[in-house]
Amino acid sequence: MQTETFITPRSPGDLDKLIGSKIRLRRAFHRISLESLAKNLNITYQQLQKYENGKNRISASRLFEVAQLLKVEVSFFFVETDES
């Protein structure tokens, strides 16, 4: 009997992990601390850490804010690279 894996609408998936790794990559590129970026987003550093680790999903509006702060287009977070 095969077991099936179901992703609930609120569960993070592979794309959420990719987006999180790209946030972390771009934040490191700009040498911005986790705490500093979180403060600019008005969230806790723990919440940002959860986004970066792919533990929590990030909303479209929050991702737009992150893109602006990290000076990239939103599409940057959806393109897989060797570094991500």
Secondary structure by P-SEA (a helix, b strand, c coil): cbbbbbbccccccaaaaaaaaaaaaaaaaacccaaaaaaaacccaaaaaaaaaccccccaaaaaaaaaaacccccccccccccc
